[in-house]
Amino acid sequence: MKLVKALPLILACAVAGNAALASSRVNETTYNEIATKMAAEGYDVRKIEIEDGEIEVYALKDGKRLEIYLNADLSVNRIKTND
């Protein structure tokens, strides 16, 4: 009987978890646009995701690991070097 009462809560958590995961991903069209733009600028794009409302691009350039933060219009907001 306890499982029946807990089931709605379990389902709600599962749905909320999936929504959170989905929001951290960039859609395929935007991903391709960013990857193409960054490749043209000499970056080797490794990963693109949304975190804290910003698009983050993880890339390599000239042997350095970079985190590139983009604005909503896909312009570069700031670049963080990880090396």
N, C-alpha and C positions, 0 to 999 in steps of 0.2 A: 504494500500500500504506500509506503514511503517513496518508492521509485515513481509511482504514478504522480504523486504530488511534486516531486523534484523534476520530472520530465519537462514541464514548460520552462523552468529555469535553465535546465541544461540546453534545451533548444535555443532559447534566447541568447545564451552565451555563445553558442556555436555560430549563430547568425551574426552577432556583433563582431565576433572574431574574424569571420570571413569578410565583413564590410571593412574592417580595419586593414586587413591584408590587401584588399582590392584598392583601397585608396593610396597605398604606398607604391603602386605601379603606374607607370606612364603608359598611356594607350599606344598601340602599335604604330599608328600614323605619326604621333609626336615623337616616339622613340626613333623611328627611321629618319625623321626630319633633323632631330638633334644629332644623331650619329653621323649623318651625311655632312652636316654643317661642320661638326667638330673634326671629322676626318679631312675635310678640305683645308682646315686650319692646321693640320699636322698632328692631331691628337689620335691616339689609339684608344678608343672608347672601350672600357671593360664592363661598365654597369651604369644604368640610369634608373633613378628611383625618386620618389617624392618623400621628403621627410621634413617635418615641421612646416609644411606648407610651401617648401621650396623644392625646385627640381635640382637634384644633385647628380652630377656626372662624375663618375670615377674613371680616370683616364691616365695614360702614360704619354709623356712628351719629353724628348731629349733625355731619356733614362730616368725621369723623375715621375713619381706617383703624385697625382693631383686630384683634388676634389674641387670641381667647378660648380658654383652655385648660379643658377639661372633665374631670371625674372620670368614673369608670366608670358612676356613677349619673346622669350628665349634669348634675350641679351644677357651677357655675363654680368652678374652682380659682384662676385668676388671669387678669388681662386686661393685655395689653401694647398700648400705643399706638404706632403707626408714624409718626405725623405730628409 
